Amino acid sequence: MSGHKRFWKAVSVVSEDGLFQPRLDGRPIRLPQGHVLAVRSSALAEAIAGEWGQIAEGSSFTPDSLPLTRMAGTMIERIAPDPQAARDMLLGLGVDDGLCYCADGIGPVAAQVFAWLSGYGVHPNVTDGLMPVVQPEGYREALAGLLAARDDLELAVLGVLAQATGSLLLSLAVVGGAVSLVDAVLWANNDEKSQLATWGQDDELVRTMENREKDILDAGMFLTLGRQVSI
C-alpha cells in the first residue's frame, strides 16, 4: 500500500454472509495475501470505511494512514488461520514482561494489573534490579490459560498493545477491562516523561510518546468497535 494514491470516489459498507465489507467504488478491499477485508461488526466496518474515506482525493497513503485496516488485516490473514501461533508468540513476550521490572517500586497501574491477574491464578515475580526476573512454577501455564480465552479480535489487539506498551500483562488487563487506555498510556510513557522532566524538551522523545499513545488508542478503538456484534 506504500506510496499508493487515492483512486476511488466512493466508500461504502456491504453486508454479505453475516460479515460487513468496506468497499471502494463497490469493490471489496483485498488484503496483501488476497483475502477480502470483511469483519463481524458493522461498527468496525464503518470505521474502517471512514479511514479510507478521509484520505484526500489524489493524495498518497501508507499503512500508517489506516491503523484499523492494518489490525483487521492481521486478524484475518495472520491470526485467524492459526490463533495458537499468535498465542504462543504473545506468551513468549509475557514470560519476560516489562511490568515485572519496577525500579521505583510497584506503581498504581501495575498494582491494578497484578490484582486483576491474581484472580486468574497468575502471580508474577517482580524485581527492582536489571537481571532477568525468573517466574514461579505454574506462571507460564496460568498465562497460557488466560491467552487461550482470547479470540482473534482480542489477539490482534493484544499484539498491538503489547508492542506499544512493552507489557503483555498490562495489555491483557486492558483487554479484560481492568485497566483503562489512559492508564496504559501513562504507564507506557512513564520512562520518557521522567527523561523529559530531567533533561528538558526532546522532540524525538515527544514524538515517540505520541506515536505510542496513538497505537494504544487505535487498538482500544478496534477492540471496542469489533466487540459491537449483533447476536
Disulfide bonds with the S-S distance in Angstrom:
none
